[in-house]
Amino acid sequence: MNTKIFTPIEDKDFIYKKLNSKFYSFVFGVSSNNEVRKHLNELKKKYSNASHICYAYRLFDGFTLLDDINISEYSNDAGEPRGSAGPPILKILKRQKVINAVIFVVRYFGGKKLGIPGLIEAYSESSKGLINKDTLKLWFPVRNIVLEYPYNIENSLNILFKNFDVVIKKQEFKTSILSIIELNQFHFDNFTNELSNFPSCTMKKTKI
């Protein structure tokens, strides 16, 4: 996969106003539908008197047979005219190539109707206010691996880990070293090829 994909660095909020209507927008990093529902329920409680809570999300959904990624997408107009709220939010996520993220826009009606073009503009601008190069980071699917190796190759493996931007999630130091590492899925084949140069290092199926 050559296309760069991004995900939010952190949760963020933004306020947009149009003809006395107020649009409070929020972006959250998520990895499942359950997380989306959790955020939605929290916003419904916090903004129980809002006119609408519209949203859209894009989630990583595994791989195709050609090792490209599947993306699950969804949008909800939440009572606004069909296509005027959820799809414009989703369009911003797609345009910016954002994944594992949900954007909610909470609207308080200001007394003047915006019309469908006005609503599309408002929900688009509310979403744009959350998404820019300063609020995004590169995304890639990760794979966790458990390795066992002797102490005498620890330094050499640490160099290999650094070369592949490996994150060490957990370690146990006993008669040998057990490490859970997190690796970019797209680097897995190259990493394991390099790992074959250390025959005393083995992959384990058990977790520590």
HELIX and SHEET records of a PDB file:
HELIX    1   1 ASN A   33  LYS A   46  1                                  14    
HELIX    2   2 GLY A   86  ARG A   95  1                                  10    
HELIX    3   3 GLY A  115  LYS A  128  1                                  14    
HELIX    4   4 TYR A  151  ILE A  153  5                                   3    
HELIX    5   5 GLU A  154  ASN A  163  1                                  10    
HELIX    6   6 GLN A  185  HIS A  187  5                                   3    
HELIX    7   7 PHE A  188  LEU A  195  1                                   8    
SHEET    1   A 2 PHE A   6  PRO A   8  0                                        
SHEET    2   A 2 LEU A 136  LEU A 138 -1                                        
SHEET    1   B 5 LYS A  12  LYS A  18  0                                        
SHEET    2   B 5 SER A  21  GLY A  29 -1                                        
SHEET    3   B 5 ALA A 101  TYR A 108 -1                                        
SHEET    4   B 5 HIS A  52  PHE A  63 -1                                        
SHEET    5   B 5 ILE A  69  ASN A  76 -1                                        
SHEET    1   C 4 VAL A 167  PHE A 173  0                                        
SHEET    2   C 4 ILE A 177  ASN A 184 -1                                        
SHEET    3   C 4 VAL A 142  TYR A 149 -1                                        
SHEET    4   C 4 THR A 202  LYS A 204 -1                                        
END                                                                             
